[in-house]
Amino acid sequence: MPNNQTNHQERKAFKEYFDAAAARAMAAQIKAVMPEFRSRAFVRMCSDGLDELEFAARVQRFSDALFNYLPGHIPDALETLTRSLPPPLPDCEAVTDGWLQWPIGQFIADHGLPHFEESIQAMEALTTRFSSEFAIRPFVERRPTETFERLLELTSSANPHVRRWCSEGCRPRLPWGKKLHALVADPSPIWPILEALKNDPERYVQKSVANNLNDIAKDHPADVIAKCRSWSKGATEQRQWIIGRALRTLVKNGNGDALAVLGYPPPNNIRAKLKLSARSVKIGDRLEIGLDLTSVSPTDQKLMVDYAVHYVRKTGELSKKVFKWQQTTLAANSRLTLKKHHAMRPTTTRVLYPGRHLLEVQINGESMAQVEFTLDG
């Protein structure tokens, strides 16, 4: 975080980022371009009862305070906020350095819809300092035609933060953002944006394009597979990276069509034998796994080997969780042995229960071998 903006927050817990010190920093930022800004009143409103609020509510409180103490004419307020912004981020690495600006995006989302041009300009400026991916979502929802037209124009921006914003802001399932139900149902307005960015040279932008496709794949897998298959023809190394990341959830779920796009067709004439060092392990122990592969195929084969643990749930039912193992090539008429260990420890997201579990190996999305084991308490 830049020393001139957020040094006071470096050791704060995440939910406490927007506190009285942040309010004072934002007030100083605005007062520098609006001398009549009522800084003390703004800080009091931001800070009142703040300890009881979670992160999102704190951001909303700051936005409400901006509305109270900025000019009542929203275009004038947007112009003031834009002039108050710190210098643009120097690169794509320090993308969280501008977090103090988050309430400005919330202000635009709350009050900017009737003022499309001024809001778009403010968001374009903001996204080069922090991000406008959350601010633009009400515009995508309620003014979709003109918003997508403008985003498509901005995909040619020289600034990678702006280009990324064009993709990130219209992700149907953006983390922390409101789900865009219309785009979940019909993602077709997004395709021109992603087409325009599919050869972007900046990894920061490529990641957003891939994540957008991964979002869409959760509801329209066939469409994303078809798009990636089309993109893979003559793909650059950068575009191939996008394709691999875009298909990651489908690959993890063993989708054979997605794996084929990545060059992993169904295994041909391979025998798999799965071995465990012990058929009974205790919670906290490691499960030692061995896999013997034998090919009687006359050609070499690219293999994506994954394994799945079917955990016992509290109800006694099994719940499958897939883990990555190895990508390798199995030569024609040859054998290969792989080894792996898996820690049977509880995590923050998984409680372990004693009982009969199942270990499964998937090769290029196909289940090839299974073995049971018992987990003891």
C-alpha positions as CSV (number, residue, x, y, z in Angstrom):
1,M,0.0,0.0,0.0
2,P,1.4,3.4,-0.8
3,N,2.8,5.3,2.1
4,N,0.9,8.5,1.1
5,Q,-2.5,6.8,1.2
6,T,-2.7,3.8,3.5
7,N,0.3,3.3,5.7
8,H,-1.9,3.5,8.7
9,Q,-3.7,0.4,7.6
10,E,-0.8,-2.0,7.0
11,R,-1.3,-4.1,10.1
12,K,-5.1,-3.8,10.4
13,A,-7.4,-6.8,10.2
14,F,-9.2,-6.9,6.9
15,K,-12.7,-5.9,8.2
16,E,-11.2,-3.0,10.0
17,Y,-9.6,-1.4,7.0
18,F,-12.2,1.4,6.8
19,D,-11.8,3.0,10.2
20,A,-11.5,6.6,11.5
21,A,-7.9,6.8,10.1
22,A,-9.2,5.9,6.6
23,A,-12.0,8.4,6.9
24,R,-9.4,11.1,7.8
25,A,-7.2,10.1,4.8
26,M,-10.2,10.2,2.4
27,A,-11.3,13.6,3.8
28,A,-7.8,15.0,3.3
29,Q,-7.8,13.7,-0.2
30,I,-11.0,15.4,-1.1
31,K,-10.3,18.6,0.8
32,A,-7.1,19.0,-1.3
33,V,-9.4,19.7,-4.4
34,M,-12.4,21.0,-2.5
35,P,-11.3,23.4,0.2
36,E,-14.9,23.9,1.5
37,F,-15.3,20.1,2.2
38,R,-16.5,19.5,5.8
39,S,-13.8,17.1,6.8
40,R,-14.6,16.8,10.5
41,A,-18.3,16.2,9.9
42,F,-17.4,13.6,7.2
43,V,-15.1,11.8,9.6
44,R,-17.7,11.8,12.4
45,M,-20.3,10.3,10.1
46,C,-18.0,7.7,8.8
47,S,-16.8,6.7,12.3
48,D,-20.0,6.7,14.3
49,G,-20.8,3.1,15.4
50,L,-18.2,1.7,13.0
51,D,-17.0,-1.0,15.4
52,E,-20.4,-2.7,14.9
53,L,-20.2,-2.8,11.1
54,E,-18.6,-5.5,8.9
55,F,-16.5,-4.6,5.8
56,A,-19.3,-4.0,3.3
57,A,-21.3,-2.0,5.7
58,R,-18.3,0.2,6.4
59,V,-17.8,0.9,2.7
60,Q,-21.5,1.8,2.4
61,R,-21.1,4.2,5.4
62,F,-18.3,6.0,3.7
63,S,-20.4,6.2,0.5
64,D,-23.3,7.6,2.4
65,A,-21.0,10.2,4.0
66,L,-19.6,11.2,0.6
67,F,-23.2,11.8,-0.5
68,N,-23.9,14.0,2.5
69,Y,-20.9,16.2,2.1
70,L,-20.0,16.4,-1.6
71,P,-21.9,18.7,-4.0
72,G,-25.6,17.7,-4.3
73,H,-25.4,17.8,-8.1
74,I,-24.1,14.3,-8.8
75,P,-22.0,15.2,-11.9
76,D,-20.2,17.8,-9.8
77,A,-19.6,15.3,-7.1
78,L,-18.2,12.8,-9.6
79,E,-15.9,15.4,-11.0
80,T,-14.7,16.3,-7.5
81,L,-14.0,12.7,-6.7
82,T,-12.2,12.1,-10.0
83,R,-9.9,15.2,-9.4
84,S,-9.2,13.9,-5.9
85,L,-7.8,10.5,-7.0
86,P,-4.1,9.7,-6.4
87,P,-1.8,9.1,-9.4
88,P,-2.6,6.0,-11.5
89,L,-1.0,2.7,-10.4
90,P,2.4,2.3,-12.0
91,D,1.9,-1.3,-13.0
92,C,-0.3,-4.3,-12.7
93,E,1.3,-5.8,-9.6
94,A,0.3,-3.3,-6.8
95,V,-3.4,-3.7,-7.6
96,T,-4.5,-3.5,-3.9
97,D,-2.6,-0.2,-3.3
98,G,-5.7,1.9,-4.0
99,W,-8.1,0.3,-1.5
100,L,-8.9,3.7,0.1
101,Q,-10.7,4.5,-3.1
102,W,-13.3,1.6,-2.8
103,P,-16.0,3.9,-1.4
104,I,-15.8,6.1,-4.5
105,G,-16.8,3.1,-6.6
106,Q,-19.7,2.5,-4.1
107,F,-20.7,6.1,-4.5
108,I,-20.8,5.7,-8.3
109,A,-22.9,2.5,-8.0
110,D,-25.3,4.1,-5.5
111,H,-25.9,7.4,-7.3
112,G,-24.4,7.4,-10.8
113,L,-27.0,5.5,-12.8
114,P,-28.9,8.6,-14.0
115,H,-25.6,10.2,-15.1
116,F,-24.2,7.6,-17.5
117,E,-21.4,9.6,-19.3
118,E,-20.1,11.2,-16.1
119,S,-20.2,7.9,-14.3
120,I,-18.4,6.0,-17.0
121,Q,-15.6,8.6,-17.1
122,A,-15.3,8.5,-13.3
123,M,-15.1,4.7,-13.3
124,E,-12.5,4.7,-16.1
125,A,-10.4,7.0,-14.0
126,L,-11.0,5.1,-10.8
127,T,-10.1,1.7,-12.3
128,T,-6.5,2.9,-13.0
129,R,-6.1,3.6,-9.2
130,F,-8.0,0.7,-7.7
131,S,-10.8,-1.1,-9.6
132,S,-14.3,-0.2,-10.8
133,E,-15.4,-3.9,-11.2
134,F,-18.0,-3.5,-8.5
135,A,-19.1,0.0,-9.4
136,I,-20.1,-0.9,-12.9
137,R,-22.3,-3.9,-12.1
138,P,-25.5,-1.8,-11.6
139,F,-24.9,-0.3,-15.0
140,V,-24.5,-3.8,-16.5
141,E,-27.8,-4.8,-14.9
142,R,-29.9,-1.7,-15.6
143,R,-28.3,-0.1,-18.6
144,P,-26.8,-3.1,-20.4
145,T,-26.9,-2.0,-24.0
146,E,-25.0,1.3,-23.7
147,T,-22.8,-0.2,-21.0
148,F,-21.6,-3.1,-23.1
149,E,-21.2,-0.8,-26.1
150,R,-18.8,1.5,-24.1
151,L,-16.9,-1.5,-22.5
152,L,-16.3,-2.9,-26.0
153,E,-14.9,0.5,-27.1
154,L,-12.6,0.5,-24.0
155,T,-11.1,-2.9,-24.7
156,S,-8.7,-1.0,-27.0
157,S,-7.5,1.2,-24.2
158,A,-3.8,1.6,-23.8
159,N,-4.2,1.1,-20.1
160,P,-4.3,-2.6,-19.0
161,H,-6.3,-1.7,-15.9
162,V,-9.1,-0.3,-18.1
163,R,-8.9,-3.4,-20.4
164,R,-9.2,-5.7,-17.5
165,W,-12.1,-3.7,-16.1
166,C,-14.0,-4.4,-19.3
167,S,-13.9,-8.1,-18.6
168,E,-13.9,-8.2,-14.8
169,G,-16.9,-5.9,-14.4
170,C,-19.2,-8.1,-16.4
171,R,-18.2,-11.5,-14.9
172,P,-21.5,-13.2,-14.1
173,R,-20.2,-14.6,-10.8
174,L,-17.6,-12.1,-9.7
175,P,-16.4,-13.0,-6.1
176,W,-17.7,-10.4,-3.6
177,G,-19.9,-8.9,-6.3
178,K,-23.6,-9.3,-6.8
179,K,-24.4,-12.1,-9.1
180,L,-25.5,-10.8,-12.5
181,H,-28.5,-13.1,-13.0
182,A,-29.3,-12.0,-16.6
183,L,-25.7,-12.9,-17.7
184,V,-25.8,-16.2,-15.8
185,A,-28.9,-17.0,-17.9
186,D,-27.6,-15.6,-21.1
187,P,-23.9,-14.6,-21.4
188,S,-24.1,-13.6,-25.1
189,P,-23.5,-9.9,-24.4
190,I,-20.1,-10.8,-22.9
191,W,-18.7,-12.7,-25.9
192,P,-17.6,-9.6,-27.9
193,I,-15.7,-8.3,-24.9
194,L,-13.8,-11.5,-24.5
195,E,-13.2,-11.9,-28.2
196,A,-11.6,-8.4,-28.2
197,L,-9.3,-9.3,-25.3
198,K,-8.4,-12.9,-26.3
199,N,-4.9,-11.8,-27.5
200,D,-4.2,-9.2,-24.9
201,P,-0.5,-9.2,-24.0
202,E,-0.9,-8.4,-20.3
203,R,-1.3,-11.4,-18.0
204,Y,-3.4,-9.3,-15.6
205,V,-6.0,-9.0,-18.4
206,Q,-5.6,-12.6,-19.6
207,K,-6.5,-13.8,-16.1
208,S,-9.7,-11.8,-16.0
209,V,-10.7,-13.1,-19.5
210,A,-10.1,-16.7,-18.3
211,N,-11.9,-16.1,-15.0
212,N,-14.9,-14.7,-16.9
213,L,-15.0,-17.8,-19.1
214,N,-14.7,-20.0,-16.0
215,D,-17.7,-18.2,-14.5
216,I,-19.7,-18.8,-17.7
217,A,-18.7,-22.5,-17.8
218,K,-20.5,-23.2,-14.6
219,D,-23.8,-22.6,-16.4
220,H,-23.0,-23.0,-20.1
221,P,-20.1,-25.5,-20.3
222,A,-20.7,-26.5,-23.9
223,D,-20.6,-22.9,-25.0
224,V,-17.3,-22.3,-23.3
225,I,-15.8,-25.5,-24.6
226,A,-16.8,-24.5,-28.2
227,K,-15.3,-21.0,-27.7
228,C,-12.1,-22.4,-26.4
229,R,-11.9,-25.0,-29.2
230,S,-12.3,-22.2,-31.7
231,W,-9.7,-20.1,-29.9
232,S,-7.2,-23.0,-29.7
233,K,-6.7,-22.9,-33.5
234,G,-3.5,-21.0,-34.1
235,A,-3.4,-19.9,-30.5
236,T,-0.5,-17.9,-29.2
237,E,1.1,-19.1,-26.0
238,Q,-0.8,-16.3,-24.1
239,R,-4.1,-17.4,-25.6
240,Q,-3.4,-21.0,-24.8
241,W,-2.8,-20.0,-21.2
242,I,-6.2,-18.3,-21.1
243,I,-7.8,-21.4,-22.5
244,G,-6.2,-23.7,-19.9
245,R,-7.3,-21.4,-17.0
246,A,-10.7,-20.9,-18.4
247,L,-11.4,-24.7,-18.5
248,R,-10.0,-25.4,-15.1
249,T,-13.2,-26.1,-13.3
250,L,-14.5,-28.3,-16.2
251,V,-11.1,-30.2,-16.2
252,K,-11.3,-30.7,-12.4
253,N,-14.7,-32.1,-12.8
254,G,-13.4,-34.5,-15.4
255,N,-15.2,-33.0,-18.5
256,G,-13.8,-35.1,-21.4
257,D,-14.6,-32.4,-24.0
258,A,-12.7,-29.8,-22.1
259,L,-9.7,-32.1,-21.6
260,A,-9.7,-32.9,-25.3
261,V,-9.5,-29.2,-26.1
262,L,-6.3,-29.1,-24.0
263,G,-4.9,-32.1,-25.8
264,Y,-5.9,-34.9,-23.4
265,P,-8.3,-37.2,-25.3
266,P,-9.8,-40.3,-23.6
267,P,-7.1,-42.8,-22.6
268,N,-6.5,-45.6,-25.1
269,N,-5.5,-49.2,-24.0
270,I,-4.2,-48.2,-20.6
271,R,-4.5,-50.4,-17.5
272,A,-4.3,-48.7,-14.1
273,K,-3.6,-50.4,-10.8
274,L,-4.1,-48.3,-7.7
275,K,-2.3,-49.3,-4.4
276,L,-2.3,-48.0,-0.9
277,S,0.4,-48.5,1.7
278,A,-2.4,-49.3,4.2
279,R,-6.1,-49.8,4.1
280,S,-6.6,-48.1,7.4
281,V,-5.3,-44.7,8.5
282,K,-5.9,-42.4,11.4
283,I,-7.1,-38.8,11.2
284,G,-4.0,-36.7,10.9
285,D,-2.0,-39.4,9.1
286,R,-0.8,-39.5,5.5
287,L,-2.3,-41.8,2.9
288,E,0.5,-43.2,0.7
289,I,-0.8,-43.8,-2.8
290,G,0.8,-45.7,-5.7
291,L,-0.4,-45.9,-9.3
292,D,0.9,-48.4,-11.9
293,L,0.0,-47.6,-15.5
294,T,0.6,-50.0,-18.4
295,S,0.0,-49.0,-22.0
296,V,-0.6,-51.5,-24.8
297,S,-1.2,-48.7,-27.2
298,P,1.1,-48.3,-30.2
299,T,1.3,-44.5,-29.7
300,D,2.4,-42.1,-27.0
301,Q,-0.3,-40.5,-24.9
302,K,-0.5,-37.3,-22.9
303,L,-2.1,-37.9,-19.5
304,M,-3.6,-35.6,-17.0
305,V,-3.8,-37.7,-13.8
306,D,-6.0,-36.6,-11.0
307,Y,-7.2,-38.3,-7.9
308,A,-10.4,-37.9,-5.9
309,V,-11.1,-38.7,-2.3
310,H,-14.7,-39.6,-1.5
311,Y,-15.0,-38.3,2.1
312,V,-17.5,-39.6,4.5
313,R,-19.9,-36.9,5.6
314,K,-21.7,-36.6,8.9
315,T,-24.8,-38.2,7.3
316,G,-22.7,-41.2,6.2
317,E,-22.9,-40.3,2.5
318,L,-19.8,-39.8,0.4
319,S,-18.7,-36.4,-0.9
320,K,-16.1,-36.3,-3.8
321,K,-13.2,-33.9,-3.8
322,V,-10.8,-33.9,-6.8
323,F,-7.1,-33.1,-6.4
324,K,-4.4,-32.6,-9.0
325,W,-1.7,-35.2,-9.3
326,Q,0.5,-35.0,-12.4
327,Q,0.6,-34.2,-16.1
328,T,2.8,-36.7,-18.0
329,T,3.3,-38.6,-21.2
330,L,3.0,-42.4,-21.3
331,A,5.1,-43.8,-24.0
332,A,3.7,-46.5,-26.4
333,N,3.8,-50.0,-25.0
334,S,5.4,-48.9,-21.7
335,R,4.8,-48.8,-18.0
336,L,4.9,-45.9,-15.5
337,T,4.7,-45.8,-11.7
338,L,3.5,-42.7,-9.9
339,K,3.5,-42.0,-6.2
340,K,1.7,-39.5,-4.0
341,H,0.8,-38.9,-0.4
342,H,-2.4,-37.2,0.8
343,A,-2.7,-35.8,4.3
344,M,-6.0,-36.9,6.0
345,R,-6.2,-33.8,8.2
346,P,-9.2,-31.6,8.9
347,T,-9.1,-28.2,7.3
348,T,-11.1,-25.0,7.9
349,T,-13.5,-26.1,5.1
350,R,-13.6,-29.8,5.7
351,V,-14.4,-31.9,8.8
352,L,-13.2,-35.5,8.8
353,Y,-15.4,-38.3,10.0
354,P,-14.3,-41.9,10.7
355,G,-15.6,-44.6,8.3
356,R,-15.1,-46.2,4.9
357,H,-13.7,-43.8,2.3
358,L,-13.0,-44.2,-1.4
359,L,-10.0,-43.2,-3.4
360,E,-10.4,-42.8,-7.2
361,V,-8.0,-42.1,-10.0
362,Q,-9.1,-40.1,-13.1
363,I,-7.0,-40.1,-16.3
364,N,-8.0,-37.5,-18.9
365,G,-11.3,-37.2,-17.1
366,E,-12.1,-40.9,-17.0
367,S,-12.3,-43.0,-13.8
368,M,-9.6,-45.7,-14.2
369,A,-9.3,-47.3,-10.7
370,Q,-10.8,-47.2,-7.2
371,V,-9.9,-48.5,-3.8
372,E,-11.6,-48.3,-0.4
373,F,-9.9,-47.4,2.8
374,T,-11.0,-46.8,6.4
375,L,-10.4,-43.6,8.3
376,D,-10.1,-44.1,12.1
377,G,-10.7,-41.4,14.6
